[in-house]
Amino acid sequence: MSGIVGIVQFDRKAVEPRLLRDLTDFLSFRGPDAQRTWIKGGVGFGHALFKTTEESERDCQPFTLDDNSWIVADARIDARAELISDLKAAGECDLERSSGTDAELILRAYRCWDSACVEHLRGDFAFGIWNDGRQQLFCARDHLGVKPFYYVQIGSRLIFSNTLDCVRHHPLVSSRLNDLAIADFLLFGVNQDPATTSYAEIQRLPPAHRANWSSNGMQLSRYWSLPIDEPVFYKHADDYLDQFRHLLRKAVADRLRTSQVWIFMSGGLDSPTLAATARDLMHKRRTNFDLRAFTIIQPFFSDEGRYAKAVATHLKIPHCCRSAGTVENWEEIPFSTPEPHPNAWNIPAERRFWQGLGTYSRVFFFGEGPDNALHFDWHPCISYLVRHGFYRRLLAGLAATLFSQGYPPFWWRIRNGNSTSDTEAIFPPWIESSLESRLRLRDRWAAFNSTPVSAHPLRPVGYASFQVPLWQALFEGLDPATTRACFEVRHPYVDLQLLRFMLAVPALPWCRSKYLMRRAMRGRLPREVLRRRKTALDPASVLEQIAGLCAKPFLPGPGIREYIDLDRASGVPAINLIESNLRARALKHWLQNSLPADDNQAEELGDRVIRQDPTP
């Protein structure tokens, strides 16, 4: 959540203090508690602090232990006790007298293990470390990319930040667009390359990557990939439940570290499980704490509020609801986002909502993850058990799956058959023809819509679902750079140990309707929630609801003809082109409002108005 920025000039020309101060002040919308800068010759770091943990009360960045290595970080380091034990074993003996901030733990790990330090870290982090003796910059990003990291290299000058618009605010960075990223947005709603952005010059450090920069250039490497673990076969069913509860408690505990947490709670199973676990942990740790649930009522899920209220009543925690809504004239409202946003029509209403939430709590929990990690890969599971001769396990798993709920598995396939949805996406006919041919977009479209391939022998679909760029889009969509609100969202279900366990349990019976969670939460959540079936969302009904947003004529705007053939973009589109047409309108709005034409154009960032650099 805290803002970070760095400028490194490998030609050793001094960093301009006023420029660094300006970039750091730009980040105050995400770090209002304190802003500090540090400069040594051709290197300058800036930090805007947002306190969300007990340790962050003592945070003071940029930070150094020895005046040789300096760090600037947006980080929450988990499994702190294990890391501190490893640091002591590696020779860091003065930890008892230290402040114990997350930035300090990272810097001590770097001092012990150099660039291999990231292999000892768990949590959400994006940081830069300047080693003055080596004249080298080391940067890294967390395993799944919860924390963003952007950079641009112009000649001998490197600029990095966890905020895209901060990098753009540097006067040497141009607004030249990355055509392939823009095309990906129009086709899929998200850039398919985790290493690039919508701007040609600005890059992302991909998740689970580290980079070293020096005057000799850049060395980029991946330090982690989601492992394919051996399946977990326990003797007793209760062992699965005990291990799940244990890992979930650890994941939630690592992300608490504060007395006030709100939870985005649906009427399903995932977020109520987080609420129950957080309540138990906070009750044991503290006499006074503030744990609340917040439910957003979508028009397509009218029962969410009722089920969520039942959970809150059962857990005896405060609960409030808000109805989701859109602004029909959103195209006429000036607002900007760091990159084109697939749901731009929701941004004006959502930002008012997000900013209101920021006055209540600094930390929110989000329950995404189990639908992917516990995907019901039943066929590969059966094949695996047969191939290895585990017939007793197969029979036991089939029996347990059959009786895990009040209806037999696979019945919906028999009922619905294998018919293709009427709303299957089609290639947008209005894509500009020269762009289509130059970037081979038809081939890209076909590859995207092919079945995901995964080498996982037991859980191929669930495993593959964590390799897609939608996760980066989810995390960045909840980042303050998009919400313009001052709070941090945490994701306990993507904890590495918990995630690996969920991907290793046999699909029979534990993944059928997330049976693992339903069994583990018996007695801790209301029976009506535990027995509730997954509500399938009808895509056609959703598209019909938002079809009116495309009713107005598609008018030309600056730069849009580079990507869209306006002659083919007019009229009311077919139902299976609604999403594509909305993305086209979102791109037009973004080009009009996020690329300033002169020095006098400004945008609102939270409660501040910040001057933008001119478009070259």
WOZIFEN-V301775 format. One record per backbone hydrogen bond with DSSP energy under -1.0 kcal/mol. NH is the residue of the N-H (numbers start at 1). CO is the residue of the C=O. E is the energy in kcal/mol with one decimal. If there is no record, write none. Layout:
nh=NH co=CO e=E
nh=NH co=CO e=E
This chain:
nh=3 co=48 e=-2.3
nh=5 co=46 e=-1.9
nh=6 co=160 e=-2.5
nh=7 co=44 e=-2.8
nh=8 co=158 e=-2.6
nh=9 co=42 e=-3.1
nh=10 co=156 e=-2.7
nh=12 co=9 e=-2.5
nh=15 co=41 e=-2.6
nh=20 co=16 e=-2.0
nh=21 co=17 e=-2.5
nh=22 co=18 e=-2.1
nh=23 co=19 e=-2.5
nh=24 co=20 e=-2.3
nh=25 co=21 e=-2.7
nh=26 co=22 e=-1.9
nh=28 co=25 e=-1.8
nh=30 co=27 e=-1.9
nh=33 co=49 e=-2.1
nh=36 co=47 e=-2.4
nh=38 co=45 e=-2.4
nh=40 co=43 e=-2.9
nh=43 co=40 e=-1.3
nh=44 co=7 e=-2.6
nh=45 co=38 e=-2.6
nh=46 co=5 e=-2.9
nh=47 co=36 e=-2.6
nh=48 co=3 e=-2.7
nh=49 co=34 e=-3.2
nh=54 co=257 e=-1.2
nh=57 co=54 e=-1.1
nh=58 co=55 e=-2.0
nh=59 co=56 e=-1.1
nh=63 co=71 e=-2.2
nh=70 co=130 e=-2.1
nh=71 co=63 e=-2.6
nh=72 co=128 e=-2.1
nh=74 co=126 e=-2.7
nh=76 co=124 e=-2.6
nh=78 co=122 e=-2.7
nh=83 co=79 e=-2.0
nh=84 co=80 e=-3.0
nh=85 co=81 e=-2.1
nh=86 co=82 e=-2.1
nh=87 co=83 e=-2.7
nh=88 co=84 e=-2.4
nh=89 co=85 e=-2.1
nh=90 co=86 e=-1.4
nh=91 co=88 e=-1.4
nh=92 co=87 e=-2.7
nh=93 co=91 e=-1.3
nh=98 co=95 e=-1.4
nh=105 co=101 e=-2.1
nh=106 co=102 e=-2.1
nh=107 co=103 e=-2.3
nh=108 co=104 e=-2.6
nh=109 co=105 e=-2.2
nh=110 co=106 e=-2.4
nh=111 co=107 e=-2.1
nh=112 co=108 e=-1.7
nh=113 co=109 e=-3.0
nh=114 co=110 e=-2.2
nh=116 co=113 e=-1.8
nh=117 co=114 e=-2.0
nh=119 co=116 e=-1.4
nh=120 co=117 e=-2.1
nh=124 co=76 e=-1.7
nh=126 co=74 e=-1.5
nh=127 co=140 e=-1.9
nh=128 co=72 e=-2.3
nh=129 co=138 e=-3.1
nh=130 co=70 e=-2.6
nh=131 co=136 e=-3.1
nh=132 co=68 e=-2.8
nh=135 co=131 e=-1.3
nh=136 co=131 e=-1.9
nh=137 co=213 e=-2.6
nh=138 co=129 e=-3.0
nh=139 co=211 e=-2.6
nh=140 co=127 e=-1.7
nh=141 co=209 e=-1.8
nh=142 co=125 e=-2.2
nh=150 co=161 e=-3.4
nh=151 co=203 e=-2.4
nh=152 co=159 e=-2.3
nh=154 co=157 e=-2.9
nh=157 co=154 e=-2.0
nh=158 co=8 e=-2.9
nh=159 co=152 e=-2.6
nh=160 co=6 e=-2.2
nh=161 co=150 e=-2.2
nh=162 co=4 e=-1.2
nh=167 co=163 e=-1.5
nh=168 co=164 e=-2.0
nh=169 co=165 e=-1.1
nh=170 co=167 e=-1.4
nh=173 co=170 e=-1.7
nh=178 co=198 e=-2.6
nh=182 co=178 e=-2.1
nh=183 co=179 e=-2.6
nh=184 co=180 e=-2.5
nh=185 co=181 e=-2.0
nh=186 co=182 e=-2.2
nh=187 co=183 e=-2.2
nh=188 co=184 e=-3.4
nh=189 co=185 e=-1.4
nh=196 co=193 e=-1.5
nh=200 co=176 e=-2.7
nh=203 co=151 e=-3.2
nh=204 co=195 e=-1.6
nh=205 co=149 e=-2.1
nh=208 co=142 e=-2.6
nh=209 co=206 e=-1.0
nh=210 co=221 e=-2.7
nh=211 co=139 e=-2.6
nh=212 co=219 e=-2.2
nh=213 co=137 e=-2.8
nh=214 co=217 e=-2.0
nh=217 co=214 e=-1.8
nh=219 co=212 e=-2.5
nh=221 co=210 e=-2.4
nh=223 co=208 e=-2.3
nh=232 co=504 e=-2.4
nh=239 co=236 e=-1.1
nh=241 co=237 e=-1.3
nh=242 co=238 e=-2.7
nh=243 co=239 e=-2.2
nh=244 co=240 e=-2.3
nh=245 co=241 e=-2.5
nh=246 co=242 e=-2.4
nh=247 co=243 e=-2.6
nh=248 co=244 e=-2.5
nh=249 co=245 e=-2.5
nh=250 co=246 e=-1.9
nh=251 co=247 e=-2.4
nh=252 co=248 e=-2.6
nh=253 co=249 e=-2.8
nh=254 co=250 e=-2.3
nh=261 co=290 e=-2.5
nh=262 co=363 e=-2.1
nh=263 co=292 e=-2.2
nh=264 co=365 e=-2.4
nh=265 co=263 e=-1.1
nh=265 co=294 e=-2.5
nh=273 co=269 e=-1.6
nh=274 co=270 e=-1.5
nh=275 co=271 e=-2.4
nh=276 co=272 e=-2.6
nh=277 co=273 e=-2.0
nh=278 co=274 e=-3.0
nh=279 co=275 e=-2.4
nh=280 co=276 e=-2.0
nh=281 co=277 e=-2.2
nh=282 co=278 e=-2.7
nh=283 co=279 e=-2.3
nh=284 co=280 e=-1.6
nh=285 co=281 e=-1.7
nh=286 co=282 e=-2.5
nh=290 co=259 e=-3.2
nh=292 co=261 e=-1.7
nh=293 co=318 e=-2.3
nh=294 co=263 e=-3.0
nh=295 co=320 e=-2.4
nh=297 co=322 e=-3.1
nh=301 co=298 e=-1.5
nh=304 co=301 e=-1.3
nh=307 co=303 e=-2.1
nh=308 co=304 e=-2.8
nh=309 co=305 e=-2.4
nh=310 co=306 e=-1.8
nh=311 co=307 e=-1.9
nh=312 co=308 e=-2.5
nh=313 co=309 e=-2.6
nh=314 co=310 e=-2.1
nh=315 co=311 e=-2.6
nh=316 co=312 e=-1.1
nh=317 co=312 e=-2.0
nh=320 co=293 e=-1.7
nh=322 co=295 e=-2.0
nh=324 co=297 e=-2.9
nh=327 co=345 e=-1.3
nh=330 co=327 e=-1.6
nh=332 co=329 e=-1.9
nh=333 co=330 e=-1.4
nh=344 co=341 e=-1.3
nh=346 co=343 e=-2.1
nh=347 co=344 e=-1.3
nh=350 co=346 e=-2.9
nh=351 co=347 e=-2.9
nh=352 co=348 e=-1.3
nh=353 co=349 e=-1.7
nh=354 co=350 e=-3.6
nh=355 co=351 e=-2.7
nh=356 co=352 e=-1.5
nh=357 co=353 e=-1.9
nh=358 co=354 e=-1.8
nh=359 co=356 e=-1.1
nh=360 co=357 e=-2.3
nh=361 co=357 e=-1.5
nh=364 co=488 e=-2.6
nh=365 co=262 e=-2.1
nh=366 co=490 e=-2.4
nh=373 co=369 e=-2.7
nh=374 co=370 e=-2.7
nh=375 co=372 e=-1.5
nh=377 co=375 e=-2.1
nh=378 co=376 e=-1.9
nh=381 co=377 e=-1.1
nh=382 co=378 e=-2.3
nh=383 co=379 e=-2.5
nh=384 co=380 e=-2.5
nh=385 co=381 e=-2.3
nh=386 co=382 e=-2.4
nh=387 co=383 e=-2.7
nh=388 co=384 e=-1.8
nh=389 co=386 e=-1.3
nh=390 co=385 e=-2.8
nh=391 co=389 e=-1.5
nh=394 co=390 e=-2.0
nh=395 co=391 e=-2.6
nh=396 co=392 e=-2.4
nh=397 co=393 e=-2.7
nh=398 co=394 e=-2.6
nh=399 co=395 e=-2.4
nh=400 co=396 e=-2.6
nh=401 co=397 e=-2.4
nh=402 co=398 e=-2.3
nh=403 co=399 e=-1.8
nh=414 co=410 e=-1.2
nh=415 co=411 e=-2.4
nh=416 co=412 e=-2.8
nh=417 co=413 e=-2.0
nh=424 co=421 e=-1.2
nh=431 co=428 e=-1.1
nh=432 co=563 e=-2.1
nh=436 co=432 e=-2.4
nh=437 co=433 e=-2.3
nh=438 co=434 e=-2.6
nh=439 co=435 e=-2.2
nh=441 co=436 e=-2.1
nh=444 co=440 e=-1.7
nh=445 co=441 e=-2.6
nh=446 co=442 e=-2.2
nh=447 co=443 e=-2.3
nh=448 co=444 e=-2.2
nh=449 co=445 e=-1.9
nh=463 co=459 e=-2.4
nh=464 co=460 e=-2.2
nh=465 co=461 e=-1.7
nh=466 co=463 e=-1.5
nh=467 co=464 e=-2.0
nh=471 co=468 e=-1.2
nh=473 co=469 e=-1.8
nh=474 co=470 e=-2.4
nh=475 co=471 e=-2.6
nh=476 co=472 e=-2.5
nh=477 co=473 e=-2.0
nh=482 co=479 e=-2.1
nh=483 co=479 e=-2.4
nh=484 co=480 e=-2.3
nh=487 co=485 e=-1.2
nh=488 co=362 e=-3.0
nh=490 co=364 e=-3.0
nh=494 co=491 e=-1.5
nh=495 co=492 e=-1.7
nh=499 co=495 e=-3.0
nh=500 co=496 e=-2.3
nh=501 co=497 e=-1.9
nh=502 co=498 e=-2.4
nh=503 co=499 e=-1.8
nh=504 co=501 e=-1.2
nh=505 co=501 e=-1.2
nh=511 co=507 e=-1.9
nh=512 co=509 e=-1.2
nh=514 co=511 e=-1.4
nh=516 co=510 e=-2.4
nh=518 co=514 e=-2.0
nh=519 co=515 e=-2.7
nh=520 co=516 e=-2.0
nh=521 co=517 e=-1.9
nh=522 co=519 e=-1.3
nh=524 co=521 e=-2.1
nh=525 co=521 e=-1.3
nh=530 co=526 e=-2.0
nh=531 co=527 e=-2.2
nh=542 co=538 e=-1.6
nh=543 co=539 e=-2.6
nh=544 co=540 e=-2.2
nh=545 co=541 e=-1.6
nh=546 co=542 e=-1.6
nh=549 co=546 e=-1.7
nh=550 co=547 e=-2.0
nh=551 co=548 e=-1.4
nh=560 co=557 e=-1.4
nh=562 co=559 e=-1.1
nh=563 co=560 e=-1.8
nh=564 co=560 e=-2.1
nh=565 co=430 e=-3.3
nh=566 co=564 e=-1.0
nh=568 co=565 e=-1.5
nh=577 co=574 e=-2.0
nh=578 co=575 e=-1.1
nh=581 co=577 e=-2.7
nh=582 co=578 e=-2.4
nh=583 co=579 e=-2.0
nh=584 co=580 e=-1.8
nh=585 co=581 e=-2.0
nh=586 co=582 e=-2.4
nh=587 co=583 e=-2.5
nh=588 co=584 e=-2.1
nh=589 co=585 e=-2.4
nh=590 co=586 e=-2.4
nh=591 co=587 e=-2.8
nh=592 co=588 e=-1.6
nh=593 co=589 e=-1.9
nh=594 co=590 e=-2.9
nh=601 co=598 e=-1.4
nh=605 co=608 e=-3.0
nh=608 co=605 e=-2.3
nh=610 co=603 e=-1.4
